[in-house]
């Protein structure tokens, strides 16, 4: 799984409806896989920030290359990449997943 897939499944709760599109149950819409690129698109990355803040996580940034969600921090060559990396690191960490349960 790539980072966009991990985030789509574990943060947004989207399900892969077909090989080329996600289904967002919360908003009852289909999202083409090619239209969700958080590593390259800051608007998509900020959707991650918004969702995690709604779920109680604190977002902090140190410039354009370092991002933290609570204690989980990551870097990237762009802010969008840093957000994506931090979100992926957070959901891959078993203790963070336990907080959501």
Secondary structure as UniProt FT lines:
FT   HELIX           3..10
FT   STRAND          15..18
FT   TURN            19..20
FT   STRAND          21..24
FT   TURN            25..28
FT   STRAND          29..32
FT   HELIX           33..35
FT   TURN            38..40
FT   HELIX           42..54
FT   TURN            55..56
FT   STRAND          59..61
FT   TURN            63..64
FT   STRAND          66..69
FT   TURN            70..71
FT   STRAND          72..75
FT   HELIX           79..92
FT   HELIX           94..100
//
